[in-house]
Structures are given as C-alpha cells and as structure tokens.
Amino acid sequence: GPTGVGKTQLAKSLANYLYGHGEGKALLVRLDMSEYAGIAAGHRFLNDSNDQPAAWIQKIRAKPLSVLLLDEIEKAGPEVFDILLSLLDEGRLTDRLGRTTSFRNTVVLMTSNLGVRQSTSMGFGSDSIPDYVGEVKKAFRPEFFNRLDRVIPFLPLSREVIHKITRKELQEISQREGILRHRLQLEFTETLIDRLAQIGFHPQLGARPLQRALETRLI
C-alpha cells in the first residue's frame, strides 16, 4: 500500500499483542531491505562487519518469539531473496559455520509500496484501487511468492480513518506520565480534532505528519 497508511504500525501492534506482554516493549526486529542491495548483499544480510552473524539474527536467536519486519522488501538484492526462500520454507537459516537459527516461532512480515500509483492512490477516498496482489506476483519469482501466506492490501486513508487515528493519538497523550502524575483530565473538542486531522495528513505522506502536528500545535 501507499506510504503513511499504517503498515509498519501494524507490525508494531502485532508484536506487542503477540509477544510484548511483560517485556516492557514490543519484540519487533525491523530491517530496511534497501540496505541489502547491490554487491555482496547476501553476505551483508547474514553477517556484520566482523564477519559474525548479523545483529538481527542474534536477536532472533536470543528471543525467537518475535516479529521480523522486512521493510520495503522489493528493494533487496537477488541474493537476499535466495536466502529468504529457505527461511520462509523451512523456518531456519544456517550460517557459514553450520549454526542454525530457527524462525519457526517468529512471525515474518514484509512491507512494500508495489502497485502504488501516484495519480490515484495518495488522496482521500480514491476510487481506483491498484491491484496490489497482481503487482506483487509480477515483482517476485513464483517460488518466492508461493511462500507468502497472505498479501494484505492497504488502502489510502479516508477522512474517517484520519479522525480515528487523531483521536487515538490524543488519547495516548492524555495517558502520558506527567499528565497522570498531576491528575489532569484532558478533553478535546471536535473542532480541535478536525483541525489536527486536517494539518496532520499529507497527500504523499499519509498520516506521518500527524505526530509532528500534535507536538508542535498541541503539546
């Protein structure tokens, strides 16, 4: 789906829902896949600068009950996709020393902007929804696509959704430690919510500017 519509936020929420209880923070391991393109992409994906297992692999070894988020998966190099075939098929990776990392208890998510058309998908309530699943099928080899359990399209944000997100963020502000410590109760008018929703949405960035609008205009 388009940028700023909640793909990464869904991964964070899922990690918190599945594995975050009692941990203090959600167990989310996030990788920017655009960093694993070009020469020796596969080696950099699996190893750090000291030729030891990459930090993300060490995190999964330490806490296999995690969510692994592969952000902008379409930007990774071909070598990386070859490595992921084994991970997605057998649920494990074996390094050059023969050590195996199990991913059988790890939820693997991938995000992508494939199929987004600038002219139709960025505004409120677009009538023309891209064929995201078809675009994913065209972008990836059949053997890779067949290892995906589900492709979930994210639609452009509607005005109703923007207002719901704004209310959610305002509710979280009212639960901040300083507010609770001073026993303050905040009430937000519909006029305020409408204004923040208006300035917190950008046609190309989705709801990403909302946090900045809340901090600068309200906090």
N, CA, C and O of each residue as an XYZ file, in Angstrom:
876
protein
N       0.816     -1.208      0.000
C       0.000      0.000      0.000
C       0.851      1.260      0.000
O       2.079      1.190      0.053
N       0.189      2.420     -0.059
C       0.902      3.699     -0.071
C       1.668      3.926      1.223
O       1.451      3.218      2.206
N       2.561      4.909      1.228
C       3.297      5.248      2.435
C       2.386      5.958      3.429
O       1.449      6.654      3.038
N       2.665      5.777      4.699
C       1.934      6.501      5.738
C       0.537      6.005      6.018
O      -0.283      6.758      6.544
N       0.231      4.732      5.676
C      -1.128      4.231      5.907
C      -1.175      3.190      7.029
O      -2.237      2.631      7.302
N      -0.032      2.922      7.685
C      -0.064      2.083      8.876
C       0.531      0.699      8.739
O       0.287     -0.150      9.597
N       1.301      0.434      7.697
C       1.874     -0.909      7.522
C       2.867     -1.240      8.642
O       2.791     -2.301      9.262
N       3.786     -0.324      8.885
C       4.768     -0.558      9.950
C       4.106     -0.523     11.317
O       4.475     -1.287     12.209
N       3.135      0.357     11.486
C       2.430      0.432     12.766
C       1.704     -0.871     13.065
O       1.629     -1.286     14.221
N       1.170     -1.519     12.039
C       0.522     -2.814     12.228
C       1.521     -3.840     12.751
O       1.195     -4.627     13.640
N       2.735     -3.836     12.206
C       3.767     -4.769     12.664
C       4.090     -4.518     14.137
O       4.236     -5.466     14.909
N       4.203     -3.251     14.529
C       4.481     -2.927     15.929
C       3.344     -3.386     16.833
O       3.581     -3.952     17.900
N       2.121     -3.142     16.407
C       0.967     -3.542     17.215
C       0.878     -5.056     17.338
O       0.550     -5.583     18.401
N       1.171     -5.751     16.244
C       1.127     -7.207     16.263
C       2.195     -7.770     17.200
O       1.927     -8.701     17.960
N       3.413     -7.206     17.146
C       4.483     -7.652     18.039
C       4.096     -7.442     19.496
O       4.350     -8.298     20.343
N       3.484     -6.308     19.781
C       3.067     -6.021     21.145
C       1.951     -6.959     21.589
O       1.942     -7.428     22.727
N       1.012     -7.230     20.686
C      -0.130     -8.094     21.008
C       0.315     -9.534     21.246
O      -0.156    -10.180     22.182
N       1.217    -10.040     20.406
C       1.630    -11.437     20.491
C       2.694    -11.679     21.557
O       2.617    -12.648     22.313
N       3.689    -10.789     21.614
C       4.879    -11.086     22.407
C       5.270     -9.994     23.389
O       6.219    -10.175     24.152
N       4.579     -8.882     23.394
C       5.046     -7.741     24.175
C       4.642     -7.735     25.625
O       5.161     -6.932     26.400
N       3.726     -8.609     26.024
C       3.216     -8.566     27.391
C       4.310     -8.905     28.397
O       4.940     -9.960     28.331
N       4.512     -7.984     29.324
C       5.502     -8.196     30.367
C       6.931     -7.923     29.952
O       7.847     -8.056     30.764
N       7.141     -7.542     28.700
C       8.504     -7.316     28.218
C       8.913     -5.852     28.313
O      10.095     -5.526     28.208
N       7.955     -4.988     28.507
C       8.266     -3.569     28.554
C       8.243     -2.915     27.188
O       7.997     -1.714     27.081
N       8.496     -3.688     26.143
C       8.417     -3.153     24.794
C       8.114     -4.294     23.825
O       8.366     -5.461     24.127
N       7.581     -3.949     22.679
C       7.245     -4.969     21.691
C       8.509     -5.596     21.123
O       9.512     -4.916     20.910
N       8.449     -6.898     20.883
C       9.594     -7.613     20.338
C       9.526     -7.565     18.821
O       9.090     -8.516     18.172
N       9.963     -6.443     18.270
C       9.957     -6.229     16.830
C      11.383     -6.058     16.341
O      12.119     -5.202     16.834
N      11.772     -6.874     15.371
C      13.082     -6.752     14.728
C      12.825     -6.219     13.319
O      12.214     -6.896     12.492
N      13.294     -5.006     13.057
C      12.971     -4.331     11.794
C      14.224     -4.141     10.947
O      15.256     -3.682     11.437
N      14.122     -4.500      9.673
C      15.225     -4.344      8.735
C      14.779     -3.487      7.557
O      13.702     -3.696      6.998
N      15.619     -2.513      7.183
C      15.398     -1.722      5.976
C      16.056     -2.473      4.824
O      17.281     -2.477      4.695
N      15.240     -3.107      3.990
C      15.785     -4.003      2.972
C      16.493     -3.269      1.845
O      17.195     -3.897      1.053
N      16.324     -1.945      1.752
C      17.064     -1.191      0.742
C      18.558     -1.188      1.040
O      19.362     -0.887      0.157
N      18.943     -1.522      2.278
C      20.356     -1.598      2.651
C      21.008     -2.882      2.151
O      22.232     -3.012      2.190
N      20.204     -3.827      1.686
C      20.729     -5.119      1.254
C      20.512     -5.306     -0.242
O      19.870     -6.258     -0.686
N      21.061     -4.379     -0.996
C      21.031     -4.439     -2.450
C      22.455     -4.264     -2.964
O      23.329     -3.789     -2.239
N      22.684     -4.648     -4.212
C      23.997     -4.448     -4.807
C      24.965     -5.573     -4.509
O      24.563     -6.697     -4.207
N      26.259     -5.251     -4.600
C      27.325     -6.248     -4.464
C      27.366     -6.816     -3.043
O      27.271     -6.080     -2.060
N      27.511     -8.144     -2.959
C      27.649     -8.864     -1.676
C      26.469     -8.616     -0.745
O      26.634     -8.604      0.474
N      25.279     -8.417     -1.310
C      24.102     -8.147     -0.482
C      23.793     -9.317      0.441
O      23.431     -9.125      1.601
N      23.939    -10.537     -0.086
C      23.654    -11.703      0.731
C      24.573    -11.820      1.923
O      24.134    -12.162      3.021
N      25.861    -11.534      1.715
C      26.830    -11.607      2.812
C      26.519    -10.551      3.870
O      26.568    -10.836      5.066
N      26.200     -9.333      3.433
C      25.891     -8.263      4.381
C      24.590     -8.545      5.123
O      24.414     -8.112      6.262
N      23.693     -9.261      4.487
C      22.425     -9.614      5.120
C      22.642    -10.589      6.276
O      21.957    -10.516      7.296
N      23.592    -11.494      6.111
C      23.807    -12.554      7.098
C      24.906    -12.246      8.098
O      24.944    -12.846      9.172
N      25.817    -11.309      7.763
C      27.000    -11.093      8.597
C      27.206     -9.614      8.897
O      26.819     -8.742      8.119
N      27.831     -9.350     10.055
C      28.170     -7.972     10.389
C      29.578     -7.648      9.903
O      30.188     -8.450      9.195
N      30.100     -6.483     10.273
C      31.406     -6.039      9.784
C      32.552     -6.899     10.299
O      33.638     -6.897      9.720
N      32.316     -7.640     11.394
C      33.342     -8.526     11.953
C      33.180     -9.967     11.482
O      33.803    -10.885     12.015
N      32.329    -10.144     10.470
C      32.075    -11.460      9.897
C      31.396    -12.406     10.891
O      31.494    -13.628     10.777
N      30.710    -11.812     11.863
C      29.887    -12.580     12.787
C      28.430    -12.517     12.328
O      28.087    -11.674     11.500
N      27.564    -13.395     12.851
C      26.154    -13.340     12.470
C      25.578    -11.938     12.658
O      25.853    -11.281     13.662
N      24.792    -11.487     11.705
C      24.219    -10.140     11.754
C      23.430     -9.933     13.047
O      22.941    -10.885     13.655
N      23.319     -8.674     13.450
C      22.665     -8.345     14.717
C      21.229     -8.853     14.754
O      20.759     -9.307     15.797
N      20.521     -8.778     13.615
C      19.125     -9.204     13.621
C      19.010    -10.721     13.829
O      18.051    -11.189     14.444
N      19.979    -11.487     13.322
C      19.974    -12.929     13.540
C      20.238    -13.236     15.012
O      19.611    -14.127     15.586
N      21.162    -12.499     15.619
C      21.450    -12.705     17.033
C      20.238    -12.386     17.900
O      20.002    -13.043     18.914
N      19.472    -11.377     17.497
C      18.260    -11.033     18.256
C      17.233    -12.157     18.181
O      16.593    -12.486     19.180
N      17.077    -12.749     16.989
C      16.119    -13.842     16.844
C      16.582    -15.066     17.628
O      15.766    -15.770     18.222
N      17.888    -15.320     17.630
C      18.407    -16.438     18.420
C      18.114    -16.241     19.899
O      17.749    -17.187     20.597
N      18.273    -15.012     20.373
C      18.055    -14.726     21.791
C      16.578    -14.779     22.153
O      16.207    -15.269     23.220
N      15.728    -14.265     21.244
C      14.288    -14.232     21.519
C      13.526    -14.613     20.250
O      13.075    -13.745     19.502
N      13.386    -15.927     20.015
C      12.704    -16.367     18.787
C      11.229    -15.977     18.725
O      10.648    -15.937     17.640
N      10.621    -15.690     19.868
C       9.235    -15.228     19.871
C       9.231    -13.735     19.570
O       9.101    -12.908     20.472
N       9.374    -13.405     18.300
C       9.464    -12.016     17.855
C       8.751    -11.864     16.522
O       8.376    -12.842     15.876
N       8.574    -10.612     16.132
C       8.084    -10.281     14.787
C       9.249     -9.725     14.000
O       9.873     -8.750     14.417
N       9.551    -10.336     12.861
C      10.612     -9.866     11.972
C       9.971     -9.088     10.833
O       9.203     -9.639     10.044
N      10.294     -7.799     10.755
C       9.721     -6.931      9.729
C      10.770     -6.618      8.675
O      11.799     -6.014      8.976
N      10.510     -7.026      7.448
C      11.386     -6.745      6.319
C      10.757     -5.598      5.537
O       9.860     -5.795      4.718
N      11.255     -4.392      5.816
C      10.644     -3.168      5.273
C      11.115     -2.919      3.840
O      12.307     -3.020      3.547
N      10.182     -2.596      2.956
C      10.460     -2.337      1.538
C      11.202     -3.523      0.921
O      12.300     -3.377      0.384
N      10.592     -4.673      1.009
C      11.212     -5.930      0.615
C      11.613     -5.942     -0.854
O      12.574     -6.618     -1.220
N      10.902     -5.213     -1.699
C      11.178     -5.264     -3.132
C      12.538     -4.654     -3.494
O      13.027     -4.849     -4.607
N      13.150     -3.915     -2.553
C      14.427     -3.257     -2.836
C      15.638     -4.144     -2.535
O      16.771     -3.752     -2.812
N      15.412     -5.329     -1.973
C      16.523     -6.219     -1.647
C      17.100     -6.836     -2.918
O      16.420     -6.931     -3.939
N      18.380     -7.260     -2.840
C      19.050     -7.875     -3.971
C      18.638     -9.324     -4.176
O      18.098     -9.945     -3.260
N      18.885     -9.875     -5.365
C      18.513    -11.266     -5.675
C      19.102    -12.276     -4.702
O      18.448    -13.269     -4.383
N      20.327    -12.049     -4.221
C      20.944    -12.979     -3.272
C      20.125    -13.083     -1.993
O      20.009    -14.156     -1.401
N      19.564    -11.965     -1.579
C      18.782    -11.951     -0.344
C      17.516    -12.779     -0.514
O      17.112    -13.503      0.396
N      16.896    -12.670     -1.676
C      15.693    -13.462     -1.917
C      16.001    -14.950     -1.910
O      15.182    -15.745     -1.451
N      17.167    -15.340     -2.410
C      17.568    -16.748     -2.362
C      17.685    -17.220     -0.912
O      17.288    -18.338     -0.584
N      18.229    -16.365     -0.053
C      18.364    -16.711      1.364
C      16.990    -16.825      2.022
O      16.747    -17.726      2.825
N      16.099    -15.901      1.671
C      14.768    -15.890      2.288
C      13.931    -17.091      1.875
O      13.015    -17.480      2.600
N      14.228    -17.688      0.719
C      13.480    -18.877      0.302
C      13.594    -19.973      1.352
O      12.600    -20.616      1.687
N      14.791    -20.188      1.870
C      14.996    -21.203      2.900
C      14.325    -20.812      4.204
O      13.721    -21.646      4.879
N      14.434    -19.543      4.550
C      13.835    -19.083      5.806
C      12.323    -19.265      5.779
O      11.732    -19.729      6.754
N      11.698    -18.901      4.664
C      10.239    -18.960      4.574
C       9.732    -20.382      4.374
O       8.603    -20.697      4.751
N      10.555    -21.243      3.785
C      10.119    -22.609      3.503
C      10.316    -23.521      4.708
O       9.380    -24.196      5.136
N      11.522    -23.543      5.253
C      11.854    -24.460      6.328
C      11.866    -23.804      7.708
O      11.960    -24.489      8.726
N      11.770    -22.488      7.734
C      11.766    -21.796      9.013
C      13.101    -21.794      9.708
O      13.162    -21.803     10.938
N      14.193    -21.781      8.927
C      15.510    -21.775      9.545
C      16.548    -21.206      8.598
O      16.356    -21.178      7.382
N      17.666    -20.747      9.185
C      18.821    -20.270      8.439
C      20.074    -20.933      9.010
O      20.196    -21.095     10.224
N      20.983    -21.307      8.152
C      22.247    -21.898      8.590
C      23.393    -21.014      8.133
O      23.506    -20.703      6.947
N      24.254    -20.602      9.079
C      25.360    -19.723      8.729
C      26.546    -20.525      8.204
O      26.478    -21.750      8.096
N      27.641    -19.822      7.878
C      28.795    -20.468      7.252
C      29.514    -21.430      8.194
O      30.294    -22.273      7.751
N      29.248    -21.302      9.499
C      29.862    -22.202     10.473
C      28.959    -23.383     10.819
O      29.279    -24.192     11.691
N      27.842    -23.467     10.131
C      26.925    -24.578     10.355
C      25.940    -24.374     11.480
O      25.202    -25.297     11.827
N      25.909    -23.172     12.066
C      24.969    -22.908     13.149
C      23.609    -22.536     12.578
O      23.507    -21.708     11.673
N      22.578    -23.153     13.114
C      21.230    -22.967     12.592
C      20.424    -22.051     13.502
O      20.428    -22.201     14.723
N      19.734    -21.099     12.882
C      18.817    -20.218     13.597
C      17.399    -20.589     13.204
O      17.067    -20.606     12.019
N      16.557    -20.886     14.190
C      15.179    -21.284     13.925
C      14.262    -20.057     13.900
O      14.347    -19.179     14.759
N      13.396    -20.021     12.908
C      12.394    -18.954     12.789
C      10.976    -19.518     12.896
O      10.010    -18.857     12.513
N      10.856    -20.734     13.414
C       9.558    -21.396     13.447
C       8.597    -20.725     14.418
O       7.384    -20.896     14.301
N       9.120    -19.966     15.374
C       8.262    -19.234     16.315
C       8.256    -17.739     16.039
O       7.782    -16.949     16.855
N       8.783    -17.360     14.888
C       8.879    -15.947     14.517
C       7.870    -15.617     13.429
O       7.749    -16.348     12.446
N       7.147    -14.518     13.603
C       6.230    -14.039     12.571
C       7.016    -13.132     11.623
O       7.610    -12.146     12.060
N       7.022    -13.457     10.345
C       7.769    -12.683      9.356
C       6.791    -11.850      8.532
O       5.899    -12.388      7.877
N       6.970    -10.534      8.574
C       6.144     -9.611      7.798
C       7.029     -8.853      6.817
O       8.199     -8.594      7.096
N       6.468     -8.502      5.678
C       7.183     -7.704      4.690
C       6.270     -6.559      4.246
O       5.073     -6.754      4.034
N       6.849     -5.369      4.108
C       6.076     -4.255      3.576
C       6.604     -3.865      2.209
O       7.766     -4.107      1.881
N       5.742     -3.262      1.427
C       6.119     -2.868      0.075
C       5.184     -1.765     -0.411
O       4.027     -1.681     -0.001
N       5.711     -0.929     -1.287
C       4.893      0.081     -1.966
C       4.555     -0.345     -3.395
O       4.095      0.473     -4.191
N       4.778     -1.604     -3.719
C       4.468     -2.087     -5.058
C       2.998     -1.838     -5.393
O       2.110     -2.075     -4.574
N       2.763     -1.360     -6.604
C       1.396     -1.135     -7.062
C       0.852      0.237     -6.789
O      -0.232      0.578     -7.261
N       1.590      1.044     -6.027
C       1.097      2.384     -5.720
C       1.235      3.266     -6.952
O       2.314      3.370     -7.535
N       0.151      3.888     -7.337
C       0.172      4.805     -8.468
C      -0.051      6.218     -7.955
O      -1.075      6.522     -7.342
N       0.939      7.082     -8.220
C       0.927      8.419     -7.648
C      -0.346      9.191     -7.981
O      -0.818      9.991     -7.173
N      -0.886      8.958     -9.136
C      -2.007      9.791     -9.572
C      -3.324      9.423     -8.922
O      -4.251     10.233     -8.904
N      -3.426      8.179     -8.371
C      -4.741      7.764     -7.897
C      -4.774      7.328     -6.450
O      -5.843      7.317     -5.839
N      -3.630      6.968     -5.881
C      -3.705      6.271     -4.596
C      -3.312      7.119     -3.395
O      -3.283      6.607     -2.276
N      -3.009      8.395     -3.592
C      -2.452      9.144     -2.490
C      -3.454     10.029     -1.757
O      -3.173     10.467     -0.642
N      -4.591     10.299     -2.340
C      -5.504     11.217     -1.699
C      -6.556     10.516     -0.872
O      -6.527      9.296     -0.710
N      -7.510     11.315     -0.337
C      -8.624     10.749      0.387
C      -9.537      9.999     -0.564
O      -9.817     10.465     -1.669
N     -10.003      8.830     -0.127
C     -11.089      8.148     -0.802
C     -10.891      7.919     -2.278
O     -11.802      8.190     -3.061
N      -9.745      7.434     -2.689
C      -9.516      7.170     -4.101
C     -10.481      6.123     -4.617
O     -10.729      5.120     -3.948
N     -11.033      6.348     -5.813
C     -11.981      5.403     -6.393
C     -11.279      4.264     -7.102
O     -11.869      3.199     -7.283
N     -10.039      4.460     -7.508
C      -9.300      3.460     -8.254
C      -8.242      2.834     -7.355
O      -7.252      3.479     -7.009
N      -8.452      1.572     -6.976
C      -7.537      0.878     -6.083
C      -6.613     -0.009     -6.904
O      -7.093     -0.851     -7.663
N      -5.298      0.157     -6.771
C      -4.365     -0.656     -7.550
C      -4.509     -2.146     -7.236
O      -4.967     -2.524     -6.158
N      -4.116     -2.970     -8.178
C      -4.107     -4.414     -7.993
C      -2.802     -4.788     -7.301
O      -1.845     -5.202     -7.955
N      -2.766     -4.643     -5.977
C      -1.538     -4.872     -5.228
C      -1.066     -6.317     -5.354
O       0.122     -6.572     -5.554
N      -1.995     -7.261     -5.237
C      -1.610     -8.674     -5.302
C      -1.006     -8.993     -6.664
O      -0.003     -9.703     -6.746
N      -1.605     -8.477     -7.728
C      -1.074     -8.694     -9.065
C       0.315     -8.105     -9.235
O       1.179     -8.706     -9.875
N       0.529     -6.916     -8.654
C       1.843     -6.283     -8.740
C       2.898     -7.087     -7.991
O       4.035     -7.200     -8.448
N       2.528     -7.642     -6.847
C       3.466     -8.465     -6.077
C       3.818     -9.726     -6.862
O       4.977    -10.140     -6.892
N       2.829    -10.329     -7.491
C       3.088    -11.528     -8.299
C       4.059    -11.226     -9.436
O       4.927    -12.042     -9.747
N       3.915    -10.064    -10.051
C       4.796     -9.707    -11.164
C       6.209     -9.379    -10.690
O       7.175     -9.615    -11.417
N       6.340     -8.841     -9.484
C       7.635     -8.377     -8.994
C       8.518     -9.514     -8.488
O       9.742     -9.435     -8.595
N       7.915    -10.571     -7.937
C       8.692    -11.638     -7.302
C       8.605    -12.934     -8.092
O       7.619    -13.180     -8.787
N       9.630    -13.753     -7.986
C       9.642    -15.050     -8.640
C       8.530    -15.925     -8.068
O       8.188    -15.788     -6.893
N       7.960    -16.817     -8.870
C       6.851    -17.659     -8.388
C       7.196    -18.441     -7.131
O       6.359    -18.561     -6.236
N       8.419    -18.980     -7.041
C       8.776    -19.779     -5.877
C       8.839    -18.941     -4.602
O       8.636    -19.458     -3.503
N       9.122    -17.637     -4.753
C       9.107    -16.758     -3.590
C       7.677    -16.368     -3.237
O       7.287    -16.417     -2.071
N       6.905    -15.986     -4.231
C       5.522    -15.579     -3.977
C       4.730    -16.711     -3.330
O       3.903    -16.466     -2.451
N       4.978    -17.948     -3.760
C       4.232    -19.091     -3.231
C       4.553    -19.384     -1.776
O       3.836    -20.153     -1.135
N       5.609    -18.792     -1.242
C       5.945    -18.978      0.166
C       5.312    -17.922      1.060
O       5.471    -17.967      2.280
N       4.603    -16.984      0.472
C       3.903    -15.965      1.251
C       2.518    -16.482      1.640
O       1.755    -16.928      0.783
N       2.200    -16.423      2.916
C       0.892    -16.902      3.367
C      -0.235    -15.977      2.922
O      -1.332    -16.436      2.605
N       0.035    -14.683      2.899
C      -1.044    -13.742      2.580
C      -0.453    -12.417      2.110
O       0.566    -11.960      2.628
N      -1.096    -11.817      1.138
C      -0.786    -10.447      0.723
C      -1.939     -9.572      1.177
O      -3.085     -9.797      0.787
N      -1.641     -8.569      2.006
C      -2.678     -7.726      2.595
C      -2.595     -6.327      2.007
O      -1.655     -5.592      2.313
N      -3.555     -5.937      1.168
C      -3.542     -4.579      0.607
C      -3.939     -3.537      1.659
O      -4.861     -3.757      2.445
N      -3.239     -2.411      1.662
C      -3.597     -1.268      2.497
C      -4.130     -0.175      1.583
O      -3.462      0.243      0.637
N      -5.331      0.278      1.876
C      -5.968      1.289      1.038
C      -5.571      2.689      1.495
O      -5.137      2.869      2.632
N      -5.716      3.676      0.624
C      -5.482      5.068      1.047
C      -6.376      5.424      2.223
O      -7.494      4.919      2.330
N      -5.895      6.288      3.103
C      -6.644      6.651      4.298
C      -7.836      7.537      3.957
O      -7.720      8.483      3.177
N      -8.969      7.219      4.546
C     -10.156      8.054      4.386
C     -10.172      9.123      5.484
O      -9.403      9.050      6.442
N     -11.040     10.100      5.337
C     -11.160     11.146      6.364
C     -11.606     10.547      7.694
O     -11.149     10.971      8.755
N     -12.492      9.568      7.635
C     -12.961      8.924      8.860
C     -11.809      8.246      9.600
O     -11.713      8.334     10.824
N     -10.932      7.567      8.847
C      -9.800      6.882      9.470
C      -8.823      7.892     10.057
O      -8.306      7.686     11.155
N      -8.565      8.982      9.339
C      -7.668     10.025      9.853
C      -8.187     10.567     11.185
O      -7.408     10.794     12.110
N      -9.491     10.770     11.280
C     -10.070     11.257     12.529
C      -9.911     10.215     13.641
O      -9.632     10.570     14.786
N     -10.086      8.944     13.312
C      -9.913      7.900     14.323
C      -8.470      7.846     14.819
O      -8.220      7.686     16.014
N      -7.525      7.980     13.889
C      -6.112      7.975     14.277
C      -5.813      9.175     15.180
O      -5.089      9.051     16.168
N      -6.370     10.329     14.834
C      -6.161     11.535     15.640
C      -6.699     11.341     17.054
O      -6.038     11.698     18.030
N      -7.899     10.774     17.163
C      -8.470     10.523     18.496
C      -7.601      9.548     19.289
O      -7.404      9.723     20.491
N      -7.092      8.535     18.623
C      -6.232      7.558     19.301
C      -4.966      8.224     19.831
O      -4.560      7.978     20.967
N      -4.341      9.068     19.007
C      -3.114      9.747     19.429
C      -3.394     10.715     20.580
O      -2.580     10.839     21.495
N      -4.533     11.394     20.542
C      -4.886     12.311     21.626
C      -5.128     11.542     22.925
O      -4.768     12.010     24.005
N      -5.738     10.364     22.814
C      -5.969      9.543     23.999
C      -4.648      9.109     24.619
O      -4.515      9.072     25.842
N      -3.669      8.779     23.774
C      -2.351      8.386     24.289
C      -1.650      9.564     24.961
O      -0.938      9.386     25.949
N      -1.855     10.775     24.420
C      -1.283     11.966     25.059
C      -1.869     12.152     26.453
O      -1.151     12.507     27.389
N      -3.155     11.915     26.592
C      -3.806     12.104     27.897
C      -3.345     11.085     28.928
O      -3.597     11.249     30.121
N      -2.656     10.008     28.463
C      -2.163      8.981     29.380
C      -0.664      9.126     29.654
O      -0.056      8.236     30.249
N      -0.069     10.232     29.227
C       1.350     10.439     29.496
C       1.595     10.589     30.994
O       0.730     11.039     31.745
N       2.799     10.198     31.404
C       3.121     10.146     32.830
C       2.921     11.485     33.523
O       2.367     11.547     34.621
N       3.376     12.560     32.877
C       3.247     13.868     33.502
C       1.805     14.288     33.699
O       1.469     14.907     34.708
N       0.950     13.956     32.742
C      -0.475     14.292     32.842
C      -1.107     13.522     33.996
O      -1.835     14.090     34.810
N      -0.820     12.214     34.056
C      -1.403     11.388     35.111
C      -0.867     11.765     36.491
O      -1.607     11.744     37.475
N       0.410     12.107     36.561
C       1.011     12.434     37.853
C       0.357     13.666     38.471
O       0.197     13.750     39.689
N      -0.017     14.614     37.629
C      -0.661     15.836     38.126
C      -2.183     15.715     38.160
O      -2.894     16.686     38.417
N      -2.669     14.493     37.893
C      -4.107     14.204     37.963
C      -4.922     15.153     37.075
O      -5.965     15.671     37.474
N      -4.415     15.354     35.880
C      -5.114     16.210     34.928
C      -5.991     15.358     34.009
O      -5.618     14.247     33.633
N      -7.124     15.878     33.664
C      -8.004     15.204     32.710
C      -8.182     16.109     31.495
O      -8.655     17.239     31.622
N      -7.811     15.622     30.339
C      -7.871     16.415     29.116
C      -9.140     16.090     28.338
O      -9.535     14.929     28.226
N      -9.759     17.109     27.813
C     -10.923     16.941     26.948
C     -10.634     17.651     25.632
O     -10.164     18.788     25.619
N     -10.920     16.968     24.524
C     -10.613     17.501     23.196
C     -11.902     17.746     22.430
O     -12.745     16.856     22.309
N     -12.047     18.953     21.918
C     -13.255     19.286     21.172
C     -13.183     18.727     19.754
O     -12.103     18.427     19.245
N     -14.344     18.592     19.132
C     -14.390     18.110     17.756
C     -13.706     19.095     16.809
O     -13.139     18.697     15.792
N     -13.765     20.392     17.154
C     -13.093     21.396     16.320
C     -11.584     21.160     16.317
O     -10.930     21.247     15.277
N     -11.047     20.860     17.497
C      -9.616     20.577     17.590
C      -9.262     19.324     16.801
O      -8.279     19.315     16.061
N     -10.047     18.279     16.951
C      -9.789     17.026     16.242
C      -9.833     17.245     14.736
O      -8.978     16.740     14.009
N     -10.815     17.989     14.270
C     -10.928     18.275     12.832
C      -9.705     19.026     12.331
O      -9.183     18.724     11.258
N      -9.247     20.007     13.107
C      -8.107     20.826     12.690
C      -6.825     19.989     12.649
O      -6.061     20.072     11.687
N      -6.590     19.192     13.680
C      -5.391     18.362     13.716
C      -5.406     17.312     12.605
O      -4.372     17.024     12.002
N      -6.581     16.744     12.339
C      -6.692     15.759     11.270
C      -6.397     16.394      9.916
O      -5.835     15.753      9.028
N      -6.781     17.658      9.769
C      -6.550     18.363      8.507
C      -5.075     18.648      8.275
O      -4.554     18.392      7.189
N      -4.400     19.176      9.291
C      -2.995     19.545      9.113
C      -2.058     18.355      9.318
O      -0.878     18.434      8.975
N      -2.571     17.252      9.875
C      -1.744     16.080     10.129
C      -1.740     15.066      9.015
O      -1.113     14.014      9.140
N      -2.432     15.359      7.919
C      -2.457     14.443      6.772
C      -1.821     15.127      5.572
O      -2.081     16.298      5.293
N      -0.979     14.373      4.867
C      -0.336     14.885      3.661
C      -0.635     13.927      2.513
O      -0.543     12.713      2.695
N      -0.995     14.443      1.326
C      -1.359     13.557      0.210
C      -0.293     12.530     -0.142
O      -0.627     11.412     -0.535
N       0.997     12.886     -0.007
C       2.063     11.948     -0.348
C       2.599     11.171      0.856
O       3.197     10.109      0.685
N       2.392     11.686      2.071
C       2.977     11.068      3.263
C       1.963     10.385      4.160
O       2.334      9.821      5.190
N       0.693     10.425      3.791
C      -0.326      9.794      4.617
C      -0.431     10.469      5.973
O      -0.488     11.695      6.068
N      -0.458      9.649      7.031
C      -0.625     10.179      8.388
C       0.700     10.441      9.087
O       0.714     10.762     10.276
N       1.814     10.311      8.375
C       3.115     10.502      9.022
C       3.271     11.878      9.680
O       3.865     11.958     10.755
N       2.764     12.967      9.081
C       2.958     14.283      9.714
C       2.114     14.510     10.962
O       2.268     15.536     11.626
N       1.214     13.564     11.302
C       0.296     13.797     12.414
C       1.027     13.951     13.740
O       0.706     14.841     14.527
N       2.015     13.083     13.993
C       2.763     13.173     15.241
C       3.438     14.532     15.380
O       3.438     15.128     16.457
N       4.020     15.023     14.271
C       4.685     16.329     14.318
C       3.662     17.434     14.571
O       3.936     18.377     15.314
N       2.493     17.322     13.962
C       1.451     18.319     14.163
C       0.991     18.331     15.620
O       0.748     19.395     16.189
N       0.874     17.160     16.213
C       0.456     17.089     17.612
C       1.496     17.744     18.533
O       1.145     18.482     19.454
N       2.766     17.463     18.273
C       3.811     18.014     19.127
C       3.936     19.533     18.984
O       4.098     20.241     19.978
N       3.860     20.032     17.743
C       4.104     21.455     17.520
C       2.864     22.299     17.758
O       2.971     23.420     18.254
N       1.689     21.783     17.415
C       0.458     22.583     17.518
C      -0.261     22.412     18.867
O      -0.998     23.296     19.304
N      -0.032     21.264     19.514
C      -0.806     20.991     20.736
C       0.081     20.899     21.971
O      -0.145     21.600     22.957
N       1.086     20.036     21.917
C       1.893     19.797     23.123
C       2.654     21.055     23.549
O       3.381     21.031     24.542
